[in-house]
Amino acid sequence: MILVVGLGNPGARYAEHRHNVGFKVVDRLAERAGNPPWRAKFNGEFAQAELAGQRLGLLKPQTYMNRSGQSVRAAATFFKLAPADVLVVHDELDLPFGDVRLKLGGGEAGHNGVRSVTQELSTADYARLRIGIGRPPPDFRGSGADFVLEAFAPLERADLDDVIGRSADAVALVVERGLQMAMNATNQRKKR
């Protein structure tokens, strides 16, 4: 089994925030897998699905971002998964809006949800799908933490469905061909 974790915050209040893009990707994967039922499990919403003949666990932690790792650790422990079997999908301030990048391990780049997962798994050696949300514009009044808790701008919303689709495609590539081949295909730079 591969555990695909979308990071976000629970509740309608946060649903359209930049920080919840991980939830949106996991929801898209569930749609592609025929909408398996979601259950309250592992301090999160959990569904089992199949993609390309591989069993997937789809997890949306309901612990709020800063404690996401508690949910991830509970699911990974229950299924006896190694960190290499975990793929965390999250927003990334350091990537321009719409960029999608896969990587294995590394730092947290100030992302509290990723930090929590790393602490709870006692390692940073798990796969991440980083979805670019860009930095706040120069006239933004507030911090990066404030920016991620805002809705996407109208121009971004017009492209968001495509970004979510490409992100789900990247996860499918990991499942079908493995992380290294998926990284090679996904991480190619777009011509600007």
N, C-alpha and C positions, 0 to 999 in steps of 0.2 A: 504494500500500500504506500502511496505517496500522500502525505498530508499537505494540502494547499490551504494556507491561512491567509485570509484577507484581513488587514488591519483597519480598524475604524472605531467609531464611538457608537453605542447603541442609541436608538430612539429617533423619532421623527425630527426632533430639533436639529440633529447633526447629519441627517441623511444626505443632504446635498452639499456638504462641506468638502473642501479639497482633501481633508484628512481621511475621508471615507471612500476614497477611490478603490482601496483594497476590497472593501465589501462589494462594490459594484462589479469587480472582476470575478469574484467568487460567485456572485449571483448569475453572471453571464455563463460561467462554466456549468452551473446547475441547470440553466435553461438548455444548454447544448446537450446535456446528459439526460434530458427528458423530465426535468423538474422533480428530482427525488424529494421525498418529504424531509423537512427540517425538523429536528428535535432539539429540545433544550438538554444539552449535555456538555460536560467539560467546562462549565461556566461560560458557555457560548451557545451559538446555534450551529448544529452539526448535521451534515447529510452525507450519506455514502453514495457514490456514483461510480460509473465505469466510463473510461475514455481510452480508445485505442486498445481495448483488451486489458487495461490496467485498472486496478481498483484505486479509487481516490477517496480520501476523506476531505470534505470541504468544511472549513471551520471559520466562523465569524465570532471572535471573542466578544463577550458582552460585559467585560470587566472594565471598560474604558481603556483608552489607549495606553496609559502609563502602566497598566498592569496586565497587558495582553499576554505576557509570557506565562502567567499562571494557567491560563486556558490552554496554551500551546503545550506546556509541560504535562498537564493532565491528559491530554489526548495522546501525546507521544508516549507517555508511560503506559497508558492503557493498551495501546496497540504494539508496544515494545519496538518503537521506531528509533532508529539511529538519527542523529541530526542530519545526515545526508539524505534522509527520506522526507525532510521538511522543506517546503518552499513557501516563503513569506512574501506576500504581495503588499506593497506599501507606496505611499506618496513620497516624492523626493524633491525637496526645494532646490538642490544643486543641479538638477537637470531642467532644461527648458521645457515648457509645457508641451506635452505630446510625445516627448522622447520616452522610449521604453528600453530598459537595459536589464539584462540578467547578470548576476555575479554570484560567486561562491565566497562566503565569508567577508571579512573586512570590518571596518568600523561602523559606527552608528550614524555619523554625520549629524549629530544632535537630535536624532529621531527617538523620542522616548519609548515608542512602541517596540522598535527594533532593540533598543537597549534592554527593555524588559525581557524580550525573548532570549537575548544573549545571556542575561543573568540567570534566567530560569533553566535554560538548557546547559548552562555552565560551559558554553563554547560559542564562538561566532561562526563555526564551520557548518552553516546551513545555507541553502540557496535563497537568493532574494530576487524578486522581480521589482525593479524600481521604476515607478511611473512619474515622469517629470511633471511638476506643477509650476515650476519656475519660481523666481524670487519675487517679492512684493515690488510693485512699481515704485518709482522714486517719490511719488506723492502720497504713498500709503502711510497712514499715521498708525503706527503700532509695530509690534515685533513680528518675527517669523511665526511665533506661536499664535499670534492673533490672526495672521494671514491664513494659516492652514485651517482655521476654524471659521472661514468665510466661504460662501458659495463661489463657484466658478463664475468668471465674468461672462457676459452674453456671447462674445466671440468665441470664448473657450467652450461654452456649452454647445455651440453649434458643431464643434469637432469632437466633443467628449465621447459620443457613441463609437466613433471610429477608433479613438484611443483605447477604449474599453475592449473593443473587438480585437485590436492588435495585441493587447495584453493577454487576452484569453488565448489567442493563437500562439503566443510565446509559451504559455503554460502547456498547451497541447503539444508543442514541439519538444518540450522537456520530457513529457510523458512518452511520446512516440520514439524519440531519437536520443534521449539523454541530455544532460545539462551542457556538455561541451559543444555538441553540434548545435543545440538550440542557442547557445551564446553566440556562436559564429554567425548564425543566420540572423538573430535578433539585433545584435549589437553593431551591425554595419551602420555607419554614419549616413544620415539622409543628406542629400545634396540640397543646399539652401540657396 
